[in-house]
Amino acid sequence: MSPSNPDDLVGPASRFPVSLPADATRVDFYREELAKHRKCLEQQREYFSEKVIGDVEAALTRLMARVDNLCSRENGDEIVSRLLREIDVVTRLSVWSDHKNSH
């Protein structure tokens, strides 16, 4: 399963007016999470096809470039959180993080 395209979820900018200023702390948090997913994906590269790797890397790159814009939308946190969960299906970062916390 490859992550959804942010454009598919948010549509053209004209359909969703920007209503909130992007909170720098929140944007930084999401960027850090995206960087963790990228690192986790790289560590698991041998287990995935090049297509899956390419699709997830492309999604991460697009999301990283648009996270500040997405966070400024009324439902931005919901959109970014959903995309992170979809990316987590591939990277399983949350599972790795849970194991670190339990030892």
N, C-alpha and C positions, 0 to 999 in steps of 0.2 A: 504494500500500500504506500503510495507516495503522498507526501503532504499536499494539501490544497494550495492552490495558487492564491496569494493574498488578493489579487485582482478579482478572482471569482467570489471571494467572500465580501469584499468591500465595494465592488463595482466601480464605475467611474466616479471620480471625485465630485462631480456636480450632483450626484444622487445623494451624497452624504455630506452635508455641510460641516465644516470644522466648528465645533462648539466649545471646546475646552483647550486651554494652553497645555502643551505637552510638559509634564512634570519631569525635569531633568533626572531626578533620582529614579523615577519609575523607568524612564527610557534607558538609563544606565543599567538598571537591574535586568531588563529584558535583553540588552546587548550582551551582558555577562552570561546570561543563560544561553543565548544563541552561540556564544563562543564556546561554552562548555559542551554543547551538543556537537559543534564542529569538531572539537578535540576528541570527543568520545567516538564520533563516526570515523575519524582518521585512525583511531586505535583498533577499530573493528573492520577496517577496509577489506581485509582478506576474506571476510565472511559474506560479503555482498557482491552482487554483480556490479559492473561498471555503470550500468544504466541506473541502478538504485542509488549508487554513490553520486552520480552526476545529478540525478533529480533532487536528491536531498541537499547537496551542496548548492545547487541553483536556488532552491527554495530558501535556504539559509541566507544566501547572498541577497536575494530580493527582500527578504524580511528585514535583514540588518539595515539595508538602505532605506527602508520605509517605516521602520519602527517608530520614529519620532512623529511622523505624520499619522500613523495608525493610532498612537496613544493620544493624539489630540482629538480624536473622534469620540463622540458620546459613548459608543460601545467598543472603544479601542482596546481596553483591557480584556474584554471578552474575546475579541478577535485574536489578539496576540496570544492569549492563554490557550485558546483552541488550537492555534497553529503549533504552539509549543507541544501540546499533548499529542498532536498528530506526528510531529517529528520524533517525539519520545517513543512512539510505537516502533520506529526503526532503530534509534540509537539506544533505547532502554536506559538512558541516563538515570532516570528515577530509580531503577532497580539497583544500579551501581551505587548510587548515593545512599540508598537504604542499607546496603551491605556495609558501607563505610561507617555509618552511624550505629550499627548494631554490634560492631566488634570493639 
